[in-house]
Amino acid sequence: MSNDLHMWRKSSRSGQENACVEVAMTESTVAVRDSKNAAGPALAFTPAAFSTFVATVKAGQLDLS
């Protein structure tokens, strides 16, 4: 997923800080990148895999330490 061809978004709760993740979506891909390194790599998920990932994080099922 090209960094310049898609609309990258971050939470409005992030304010002006750059310590966030940004998300871009197409029909077949959800990409996630570090806002501090916009030119760096992005993780790519299918929409179903991204939904599962978010649900797992919200449920506290990952060790985030």
mmCIF file of the N, C-alpha and C atoms, coordinates in Angstrom:
data_MODEL
# 
_entry.id   MODEL 
# 
loop_
_atom_site.group_PDB 
_atom_site.id 
_atom_site.type_symbol 
_atom_site.label_atom_id 
_atom_site.label_alt_id 
_atom_site.label_comp_id 
_atom_site.label_asym_id 
_atom_site.label_entity_id 
_atom_site.label_seq_id 
_atom_site.pdbx_PDB_ins_code 
_atom_site.Cartn_x 
_atom_site.Cartn_y 
_atom_site.Cartn_z 
_atom_site.occupancy 
_atom_site.B_iso_or_equiv 
_atom_site.pdbx_formal_charge 
_atom_site.auth_seq_id 
_atom_site.auth_comp_id 
_atom_site.auth_asym_id 
_atom_site.auth_atom_id 
_atom_site.pdbx_PDB_model_num 
ATOM 1   N N  . MET A 1 1  ? 0.849   -1.168  0.000  1.00 0.00 ? 1  MET A N  1 
ATOM 2   C CA . MET A 1 1  ? 0.000   0.000   0.000  1.00 0.00 ? 1  MET A CA 1 
ATOM 3   C C  . MET A 1 1  ? 0.893   1.228   0.000  1.00 0.00 ? 1  MET A C  1 
ATOM 4   N N  . SER A 1 2  ? 0.774   2.022   -0.995 1.00 0.00 ? 2  SER A N  1 
ATOM 5   C CA . SER A 1 2  ? 1.600   3.221   -1.128 1.00 0.00 ? 2  SER A CA 1 
ATOM 6   C C  . SER A 1 2  ? 1.216   4.253   -0.073 1.00 0.00 ? 2  SER A C  1 
ATOM 7   N N  . ASN A 1 3  ? 2.202   4.935   0.481  1.00 0.00 ? 3  ASN A N  1 
ATOM 8   C CA . ASN A 1 3  ? 1.934   5.954   1.487  1.00 0.00 ? 3  ASN A CA 1 
ATOM 9   C C  . ASN A 1 3  ? 1.254   7.186   0.922  1.00 0.00 ? 3  ASN A C  1 
ATOM 10  N N  . ASP A 1 4  ? 1.350   7.434   -0.371 1.00 0.00 ? 4  ASP A N  1 
ATOM 11  C CA . ASP A 1 4  ? 0.794   8.659   -0.923 1.00 0.00 ? 4  ASP A CA 1 
ATOM 12  C C  . ASP A 1 4  ? -0.517  8.456   -1.676 1.00 0.00 ? 4  ASP A C  1 
ATOM 13  N N  . LEU A 1 5  ? -0.955  7.222   -1.881 1.00 0.00 ? 5  LEU A N  1 
ATOM 14  C CA . LEU A 1 5  ? -2.151  6.985   -2.678 1.00 0.00 ? 5  LEU A CA 1 
ATOM 15  C C  . LEU A 1 5  ? -3.418  6.830   -1.846 1.00 0.00 ? 5  LEU A C  1 
ATOM 16  N N  . HIS A 1 6  ? -3.301  6.768   -0.529 1.00 0.00 ? 6  HIS A N  1 
ATOM 17  C CA . HIS A 1 6  ? -4.455  6.517   0.310  1.00 0.00 ? 6  HIS A CA 1 
ATOM 18  C C  . HIS A 1 6  ? -4.559  7.561   1.410  1.00 0.00 ? 6  HIS A C  1 
ATOM 19  N N  . MET A 1 7  ? -5.759  7.742   1.895  1.00 0.00 ? 7  MET A N  1 
ATOM 20  C CA . MET A 1 7  ? -6.008  8.706   2.961  1.00 0.00 ? 7  MET A CA 1 
ATOM 21  C C  . MET A 1 7  ? -5.694  8.069   4.308  1.00 0.00 ? 7  MET A C  1 
ATOM 22  N N  . TRP A 1 8  ? -4.648  8.543   4.934  1.00 0.00 ? 8  TRP A N  1 
ATOM 23  C CA . TRP A 1 8  ? -4.265  8.058   6.257  1.00 0.00 ? 8  TRP A CA 1 
ATOM 24  C C  . TRP A 1 8  ? -5.014  8.871   7.298  1.00 0.00 ? 8  TRP A C  1 
ATOM 25  N N  . ARG A 1 9  ? -5.553  8.184   8.326  1.00 0.00 ? 9  ARG A N  1 
ATOM 26  C CA . ARG A 1 9  ? -6.314  8.855   9.378  1.00 0.00 ? 9  ARG A CA 1 
ATOM 27  C C  . ARG A 1 9  ? -5.780  8.443   10.737 1.00 0.00 ? 9  ARG A C  1 
ATOM 28  N N  . LYS A 1 10 ? -5.922  9.348   11.697 1.00 0.00 ? 10 LYS A N  1 
ATOM 29  C CA . LYS A 1 10 ? -5.644  8.987   13.076 1.00 0.00 ? 10 LYS A CA 1 
ATOM 30  C C  . LYS A 1 10 ? -6.795  9.511   13.925 1.00 0.00 ? 10 LYS A C  1 
ATOM 31  N N  . SER A 1 11 ? -6.900  9.015   15.121 1.00 0.00 ? 11 SER A N  1 
ATOM 32  C CA . SER A 1 11 ? -7.982  9.391   16.010 1.00 0.00 ? 11 SER A CA 1 
ATOM 33  C C  . SER A 1 11 ? -7.984  10.887  16.276 1.00 0.00 ? 11 SER A C  1 
ATOM 34  N N  . SER A 1 12 ? -9.167  11.458  16.335 1.00 0.00 ? 12 SER A N  1 
ATOM 35  C CA . SER A 1 12 ? -9.278  12.877  16.677 1.00 0.00 ? 12 SER A CA 1 
ATOM 36  C C  . SER A 1 12 ? -8.838  13.119  18.116 1.00 0.00 ? 12 SER A C  1 
ATOM 37  N N  . ARG A 1 13 ? -8.801  12.083  18.932 1.00 0.00 ? 13 ARG A N  1 
ATOM 38  C CA . ARG A 1 13 ? -8.339  12.193  20.319 1.00 0.00 ? 13 ARG A CA 1 
ATOM 39  C C  . ARG A 1 13 ? -6.823  12.315  20.399 1.00 0.00 ? 13 ARG A C  1 
ATOM 40  N N  . SER A 1 14 ? -6.147  12.118  19.285 1.00 0.00 ? 14 SER A N  1 
ATOM 41  C CA . SER A 1 14 ? -4.688  12.189  19.268 1.00 0.00 ? 14 SER A CA 1 
ATOM 42  C C  . SER A 1 14 ? -4.167  13.607  19.367 1.00 0.00 ? 14 SER A C  1 
ATOM 43  N N  . GLY A 1 15 ? -4.984  14.577  19.024 1.00 0.00 ? 15 GLY A N  1 
ATOM 44  C CA . GLY A 1 15 ? -4.536  15.966  19.041 1.00 0.00 ? 15 GLY A CA 1 
ATOM 45  C C  . GLY A 1 15 ? -3.422  16.181  18.032 1.00 0.00 ? 15 GLY A C  1 
ATOM 46  N N  . GLN A 1 16 ? -2.473  17.012  18.390 1.00 0.00 ? 16 GLN A N  1 
ATOM 47  C CA . GLN A 1 16 ? -1.371  17.326  17.483 1.00 0.00 ? 16 GLN A CA 1 
ATOM 48  C C  . GLN A 1 16 ? -0.148  16.432  17.708 1.00 0.00 ? 16 GLN A C  1 
ATOM 49  N N  . GLU A 1 17 ? -0.252  15.512  18.629 1.00 0.00 ? 17 GLU A N  1 
ATOM 50  C CA . GLU A 1 17 ? 0.869   14.623  18.933 1.00 0.00 ? 17 GLU A CA 1 
ATOM 51  C C  . GLU A 1 17 ? 1.147   13.682  17.763 1.00 0.00 ? 17 GLU A C  1 
ATOM 52  N N  . ASN A 1 18 ? 2.388   13.244  17.659 1.00 0.00 ? 18 ASN A N  1 
ATOM 53  C CA . ASN A 1 18 ? 2.772   12.290  16.626 1.00 0.00 ? 18 ASN A CA 1 
ATOM 54  C C  . ASN A 1 18 ? 3.142   10.943  17.219 1.00 0.00 ? 18 ASN A C  1 
ATOM 55  N N  . ALA A 1 19 ? 2.591   10.614  18.351 1.00 0.00 ? 19 ALA A N  1 
ATOM 56  C CA . ALA A 1 19 ? 2.848   9.322   18.983 1.00 0.00 ? 19 ALA A CA 1 
ATOM 57  C C  . ALA A 1 19 ? 1.599   8.458   18.809 1.00 0.00 ? 19 ALA A C  1 
ATOM 58  N N  . CYS A 1 20 ? 1.197   8.264   17.588 1.00 0.00 ? 20 CYS A N  1 
ATOM 59  C CA . CYS A 1 20 ? -0.069  7.603   17.295 1.00 0.00 ? 20 CYS A CA 1 
ATOM 60  C C  . CYS A 1 20 ? 0.115   6.579   16.180 1.00 0.00 ? 20 CYS A C  1 
ATOM 61  N N  . VAL A 1 21 ? -0.920  5.812   15.965 1.00 0.00 ? 21 VAL A N  1 
ATOM 62  C CA . VAL A 1 21 ? -0.972  4.988   14.772 1.00 0.00 ? 21 VAL A CA 1 
ATOM 63  C C  . VAL A 1 21 ? -1.946  5.645   13.808 1.00 0.00 ? 21 VAL A C  1 
ATOM 64  N N  . GLU A 1 22 ? -1.703  5.440   12.531 1.00 0.00 ? 22 GLU A N  1 
ATOM 65  C CA . GLU A 1 22 ? -2.603  5.927   11.491 1.00 0.00 ? 22 GLU A CA 1 
ATOM 66  C C  . GLU A 1 22 ? -3.124  4.726   10.721 1.00 0.00 ? 22 GLU A C  1 
ATOM 67  N N  . VAL A 1 23 ? -4.333  4.857   10.208 1.00 0.00 ? 23 VAL A N  1 
ATOM 68  C CA . VAL A 1 23 ? -4.987  3.767   9.498  1.00 0.00 ? 23 VAL A CA 1 
ATOM 69  C C  . VAL A 1 23 ? -5.436  4.261   8.128  1.00 0.00 ? 23 VAL A C  1 
ATOM 70  N N  . ALA A 1 24 ? -5.253  3.417   7.115  1.00 0.00 ? 24 ALA A N  1 
ATOM 71  C CA . ALA A 1 24 ? -5.763  3.689   5.765  1.00 0.00 ? 24 ALA A CA 1 
ATOM 72  C C  . ALA A 1 24 ? -6.488  2.434   5.300  1.00 0.00 ? 24 ALA A C  1 
ATOM 73  N N  . MET A 1 25 ? -7.598  2.628   4.601  1.00 0.00 ? 25 MET A N  1 
ATOM 74  C CA . MET A 1 25 ? -8.397  1.472   4.182  1.00 0.00 ? 25 MET A CA 1 
ATOM 75  C C  . MET A 1 25 ? -8.707  1.514   2.690  1.00 0.00 ? 25 MET A C  1 
ATOM 76  N N  . THR A 1 26 ? -8.702  0.334   2.104  1.00 0.00 ? 26 THR A N  1 
ATOM 77  C CA . THR A 1 26 ? -9.232  0.117   0.765  1.00 0.00 ? 26 THR A CA 1 
ATOM 78  C C  . THR A 1 26 ? -10.268 -0.992  0.919  1.00 0.00 ? 26 THR A C  1 
ATOM 79  N N  . GLU A 1 27 ? -10.844 -1.435  -0.170 1.00 0.00 ? 27 GLU A N  1 
ATOM 80  C CA . GLU A 1 27 ? -11.818 -2.528  -0.096 1.00 0.00 ? 27 GLU A CA 1 
ATOM 81  C C  . GLU A 1 27 ? -11.215 -3.808  0.459  1.00 0.00 ? 27 GLU A C  1 
ATOM 82  N N  . SER A 1 28 ? -9.962  -4.060  0.141  1.00 0.00 ? 28 SER A N  1 
ATOM 83  C CA . SER A 1 28 ? -9.361  -5.336  0.497  1.00 0.00 ? 28 SER A CA 1 
ATOM 84  C C  . SER A 1 28 ? -8.266  -5.271  1.550  1.00 0.00 ? 28 SER A C  1 
ATOM 85  N N  . THR A 1 29 ? -7.893  -4.063  1.988  1.00 0.00 ? 29 THR A N  1 
ATOM 86  C CA . THR A 1 29 ? -6.759  -3.934  2.905  1.00 0.00 ? 29 THR A CA 1 
ATOM 87  C C  . THR A 1 29 ? -7.003  -2.838  3.933  1.00 0.00 ? 29 THR A C  1 
ATOM 88  N N  . VAL A 1 30 ? -6.582  -3.126  5.163  1.00 0.00 ? 30 VAL A N  1 
ATOM 89  C CA . VAL A 1 30 ? -6.501  -2.107  6.210  1.00 0.00 ? 30 VAL A CA 1 
ATOM 90  C C  . VAL A 1 30 ? -5.024  -2.007  6.556  1.00 0.00 ? 30 VAL A C  1 
ATOM 91  N N  . ALA A 1 31 ? -4.449  -0.834  6.385  1.00 0.00 ? 31 ALA A N  1 
ATOM 92  C CA . ALA A 1 31 ? -3.028  -0.635  6.673  1.00 0.00 ? 31 ALA A CA 1 
ATOM 93  C C  . ALA A 1 31 ? -2.884  0.218   7.924  1.00 0.00 ? 31 ALA A C  1 
ATOM 94  N N  . VAL A 1 32 ? -1.858  -0.099  8.715  1.00 0.00 ? 32 VAL A N  1 
ATOM 95  C CA . VAL A 1 32 ? -1.586  0.616   9.955  1.00 0.00 ? 32 VAL A CA 1 
ATOM 96  C C  . VAL A 1 32 ? -0.116  1.008   9.952  1.00 0.00 ? 32 VAL A C  1 
ATOM 97  N N  . ARG A 1 33 ? 0.161   2.268   10.309 1.00 0.00 ? 33 ARG A N  1 
ATOM 98  C CA . ARG A 1 33 ? 1.550   2.723   10.367 1.00 0.00 ? 33 ARG A CA 1 
ATOM 99  C C  . ARG A 1 33 ? 1.751   3.620   11.585 1.00 0.00 ? 33 ARG A C  1 
ATOM 100 N N  . ASP A 1 34 ? 2.995   3.866   11.915 1.00 0.00 ? 34 ASP A N  1 
ATOM 101 C CA . ASP A 1 34 ? 3.388   4.748   13.009 1.00 0.00 ? 34 ASP A CA 1 
ATOM 102 C C  . ASP A 1 34 ? 3.398   6.182   12.486 1.00 0.00 ? 34 ASP A C  1 
ATOM 103 N N  . SER A 1 35 ? 2.677   7.067   13.139 1.00 0.00 ? 35 SER A N  1 
ATOM 104 C CA . SER A 1 35 ? 2.605   8.449   12.655 1.00 0.00 ? 35 SER A CA 1 
ATOM 105 C C  . SER A 1 35 ? 3.951   9.171   12.740 1.00 0.00 ? 35 SER A C  1 
ATOM 106 N N  . LYS A 1 36 ? 4.851   8.695   13.598 1.00 0.00 ? 36 LYS A N  1 
ATOM 107 C CA . LYS A 1 36 ? 6.174   9.326   13.695 1.00 0.00 ? 36 LYS A CA 1 
ATOM 108 C C  . LYS A 1 36 ? 7.055   8.993   12.497 1.00 0.00 ? 36 LYS A C  1 
ATOM 109 N N  . ASN A 1 37 ? 6.679   7.960   11.740 1.00 0.00 ? 37 ASN A N  1 
ATOM 110 C CA . ASN A 1 37 ? 7.488   7.513   10.613 1.00 0.00 ? 37 ASN A CA 1 
ATOM 111 C C  . ASN A 1 37 ? 6.577   7.246   9.417  1.00 0.00 ? 37 ASN A C  1 
ATOM 112 N N  . ALA A 1 38 ? 5.983   8.302   8.907  1.00 0.00 ? 38 ALA A N  1 
ATOM 113 C CA . ALA A 1 38 ? 5.005   8.173   7.824  1.00 0.00 ? 38 ALA A CA 1 
ATOM 114 C C  . ALA A 1 38 ? 5.594   7.550   6.563  1.00 0.00 ? 38 ALA A C  1 
ATOM 115 N N  . ALA A 1 39 ? 6.881   7.695   6.350  1.00 0.00 ? 39 ALA A N  1 
ATOM 116 C CA . ALA A 1 39 ? 7.515   7.100   5.169  1.00 0.00 ? 39 ALA A CA 1 
ATOM 117 C C  . ALA A 1 39 ? 7.954   5.662   5.413  1.00 0.00 ? 39 ALA A C  1 
ATOM 118 N N  . GLY A 1 40 ? 7.805   5.207   6.638  1.00 0.00 ? 40 GLY A N  1 
ATOM 119 C CA . GLY A 1 40 ? 8.237   3.856   6.990  1.00 0.00 ? 40 GLY A CA 1 
ATOM 120 C C  . GLY A 1 40 ? 7.231   2.798   6.578  1.00 0.00 ? 40 GLY A C  1 
ATOM 121 N N  . PRO A 1 41 ? 7.452   1.575   7.036  1.00 0.00 ? 41 PRO A N  1 
ATOM 122 C CA . PRO A 1 41 ? 6.589   0.468   6.643  1.00 0.00 ? 41 PRO A CA 1 
ATOM 123 C C  . PRO A 1 41 ? 5.216   0.548   7.305  1.00 0.00 ? 41 PRO A C  1 
ATOM 124 N N  . ALA A 1 42 ? 4.271   -0.150  6.712  1.00 0.00 ? 42 ALA A N  1 
ATOM 125 C CA . ALA A 1 42 ? 2.921   -0.262  7.262  1.00 0.00 ? 42 ALA A CA 1 
ATOM 126 C C  . ALA A 1 42 ? 2.570   -1.740  7.371  1.00 0.00 ? 42 ALA A C  1 
ATOM 127 N N  . LEU A 1 43 ? 1.803   -2.067  8.395  1.00 0.00 ? 43 LEU A N  1 
ATOM 128 C CA . LEU A 1 43 ? 1.263   -3.416  8.520  1.00 0.00 ? 43 LEU A CA 1 
ATOM 129 C C  . LEU A 1 43 ? -0.009  -3.479  7.696  1.00 0.00 ? 43 LEU A C  1 
ATOM 130 N N  . ALA A 1 44 ? -0.200  -4.548  6.947  1.00 0.00 ? 44 ALA A N  1 
ATOM 131 C CA . ALA A 1 44 ? -1.397  -4.700  6.113  1.00 0.00 ? 44 ALA A CA 1 
ATOM 132 C C  . ALA A 1 44 ? -2.217  -5.881  6.613  1.00 0.00 ? 44 ALA A C  1 
ATOM 133 N N  . PHE A 1 45 ? -3.495  -5.662  6.798  1.00 0.00 ? 45 PHE A N  1 
ATOM 134 C CA . PHE A 1 45 ? -4.439  -6.668  7.266  1.00 0.00 ? 45 PHE A CA 1 
ATOM 135 C C  . PHE A 1 45 ? -5.584  -6.787  6.266  1.00 0.00 ? 45 PHE A C  1 
ATOM 136 N N  . THR A 1 46 ? -6.213  -7.947  6.208  1.00 0.00 ? 46 THR A N  1 
ATOM 137 C CA . THR A 1 46 ? -7.512  -8.013  5.550  1.00 0.00 ? 46 THR A CA 1 
ATOM 138 C C  . THR A 1 46 ? -8.492  -7.349  6.514  1.00 0.00 ? 46 THR A C  1 
ATOM 139 N N  . PRO A 1 47 ? -9.633  -6.869  6.029  1.00 0.00 ? 47 PRO A N  1 
ATOM 140 C CA . PRO A 1 47 ? -10.601 -6.271  6.953  1.00 0.00 ? 47 PRO A CA 1 
ATOM 141 C C  . PRO A 1 47 ? -11.012 -7.227  8.081  1.00 0.00 ? 47 PRO A C  1 
ATOM 142 N N  . ALA A 1 48 ? -11.190 -8.504  7.769  1.00 0.00 ? 48 ALA A N  1 
ATOM 143 C CA . ALA A 1 48 ? -11.573 -9.474  8.800  1.00 0.00 ? 48 ALA A CA 1 
ATOM 144 C C  . ALA A 1 48 ? -10.473 -9.648  9.839  1.00 0.00 ? 48 ALA A C  1 
ATOM 145 N N  . ALA A 1 49 ? -9.228  -9.735  9.395  1.00 0.00 ? 49 ALA A N  1 
ATOM 146 C CA . ALA A 1 49 ? -8.110  -9.894  10.326 1.00 0.00 ? 49 ALA A CA 1 
ATOM 147 C C  . ALA A 1 49 ? -7.960  -8.646  11.197 1.00 0.00 ? 49 ALA A C  1 
ATOM 148 N N  . PHE A 1 50 ? -8.173  -7.468  10.631 1.00 0.00 ? 50 PHE A N  1 
ATOM 149 C CA . PHE A 1 50 ? -8.064  -6.240  11.411 1.00 0.00 ? 50 PHE A CA 1 
ATOM 150 C C  . PHE A 1 50 ? -9.159  -6.185  12.472 1.00 0.00 ? 50 PHE A C  1 
ATOM 151 N N  . SER A 1 51 ? -10.373 -6.567  12.111 1.00 0.00 ? 51 SER A N  1 
ATOM 152 C CA . SER A 1 51 ? -11.473 -6.602  13.085 1.00 0.00 ? 51 SER A CA 1 
ATOM 153 C C  . SER A 1 51 ? -11.156 -7.538  14.240 1.00 0.00 ? 51 SER A C  1 
ATOM 154 N N  . THR A 1 52 ? -10.591 -8.690  13.920 1.00 0.00 ? 52 THR A N  1 
ATOM 155 C CA . THR A 1 52 ? -10.201 -9.647  14.959 1.00 0.00 ? 52 THR A CA 1 
ATOM 156 C C  . THR A 1 52 ? -9.101  -9.065  15.834 1.00 0.00 ? 52 THR A C  1 
ATOM 157 N N  . PHE A 1 53 ? -8.114  -8.426  15.237 1.00 0.00 ? 53 PHE A N  1 
ATOM 158 C CA . PHE A 1 53 ? -7.025  -7.797  15.976 1.00 0.00 ? 53 PHE A CA 1 
ATOM 159 C C  . PHE A 1 53 ? -7.562  -6.744  16.942 1.00 0.00 ? 53 PHE A C  1 
ATOM 160 N N  . VAL A 1 54 ? -8.428  -5.856  16.473 1.00 0.00 ? 54 VAL A N  1 
ATOM 161 C CA . VAL A 1 54 ? -8.979  -4.800  17.318 1.00 0.00 ? 54 VAL A CA 1 
ATOM 162 C C  . VAL A 1 54 ? -9.797  -5.405  18.464 1.00 0.00 ? 54 VAL A C  1 
ATOM 163 N N  . ALA A 1 55 ? -10.614 -6.399  18.173 1.00 0.00 ? 55 ALA A N  1 
ATOM 164 C CA . ALA A 1 55 ? -11.412 -7.042  19.221 1.00 0.00 ? 55 ALA A CA 1 
ATOM 165 C C  . ALA A 1 55 ? -10.522 -7.700  20.269 1.00 0.00 ? 55 ALA A C  1 
ATOM 166 N N  . THR A 1 56 ? -9.424  -8.307  19.832 1.00 0.00 ? 56 THR A N  1 
ATOM 167 C CA . THR A 1 56 ? -8.488  -8.955  20.750 1.00 0.00 ? 56 THR A CA 1 
ATOM 168 C C  . THR A 1 56 ? -7.813  -7.927  21.652 1.00 0.00 ? 56 THR A C  1 
ATOM 169 N N  . VAL A 1 57 ? -7.421  -6.787  21.088 1.00 0.00 ? 57 VAL A N  1 
ATOM 170 C CA . VAL A 1 57 ? -6.805  -5.720  21.882 1.00 0.00 ? 57 VAL A CA 1 
ATOM 171 C C  . VAL A 1 57 ? -7.812  -5.175  22.892 1.00 0.00 ? 57 VAL A C  1 
ATOM 172 N N  . LYS A 1 58 ? -9.030  -4.885  22.441 1.00 0.00 ? 58 LYS A N  1 
ATOM 173 C CA . LYS A 1 58 ? -10.050 -4.335  23.335 1.00 0.00 ? 58 LYS A CA 1 
ATOM 174 C C  . LYS A 1 58 ? -10.384 -5.294  24.470 1.00 0.00 ? 58 LYS A C  1 
ATOM 175 N N  . ALA A 1 59 ? -10.318 -6.588  24.202 1.00 0.00 ? 59 ALA A N  1 
ATOM 176 C CA . ALA A 1 59 ? -10.625 -7.599  25.221 1.00 0.00 ? 59 ALA A CA 1 
ATOM 177 C C  . ALA A 1 59 ? -9.464  -7.816  26.190 1.00 0.00 ? 59 ALA A C  1 
ATOM 178 N N  . GLY A 1 60 ? -8.334  -7.166  25.928 1.00 0.00 ? 60 GLY A N  1 
ATOM 179 C CA . GLY A 1 60 ? -7.187  -7.302  26.812 1.00 0.00 ? 60 GLY A CA 1 
ATOM 180 C C  . GLY A 1 60 ? -6.496  -8.647  26.703 1.00 0.00 ? 60 GLY A C  1 
ATOM 181 N N  . GLN A 1 61 ? -6.601  -9.279  25.561 1.00 0.00 ? 61 GLN A N  1 
ATOM 182 C CA . GLN A 1 61 ? -6.044  -10.619 25.378 1.00 0.00 ? 61 GLN A CA 1 
ATOM 183 C C  . GLN A 1 61 ? -4.608  -10.625 24.871 1.00 0.00 ? 61 GLN A C  1 
ATOM 184 N N  . LEU A 1 62 ? -4.003  -9.461  24.714 1.00 0.00 ? 62 LEU A N  1 
ATOM 185 C CA . LEU A 1 62 ? -2.612  -9.381  24.260 1.00 0.00 ? 62 LEU A CA 1 
ATOM 186 C C  . LEU A 1 62 ? -1.745  -8.799  25.362 1.00 0.00 ? 62 LEU A C  1 
ATOM 187 N N  . ASP A 1 63 ? -0.537  -9.264  25.452 1.00 0.00 ? 63 ASP A N  1 
ATOM 188 C CA . ASP A 1 63 ? 0.424   -8.691  26.383 1.00 0.00 ? 63 ASP A CA 1 
ATOM 189 C C  . ASP A 1 63 ? 1.047   -7.480  25.692 1.00 0.00 ? 63 ASP A C  1 
ATOM 190 N N  . LEU A 1 64 ? 0.649   -6.291  26.094 1.00 0.00 ? 64 LEU A N  1 
ATOM 191 C CA . LEU A 1 64 ? 1.107   -5.069  25.447 1.00 0.00 ? 64 LEU A CA 1 
ATOM 192 C C  . LEU A 1 64 ? 2.312   -4.445  26.145 1.00 0.00 ? 64 LEU A C  1 
ATOM 193 N N  . SER A 1 65 ? 2.929   -5.179  27.038 1.00 0.00 ? 65 SER A N  1 
ATOM 194 C CA . SER A 1 65 ? 4.088   -4.627  27.755 1.00 0.00 ? 65 SER A CA 1 
ATOM 195 C C  . SER A 1 65 ? 5.358   -4.802  26.960 1.00 0.00 ? 65 SER A C  1 
# 
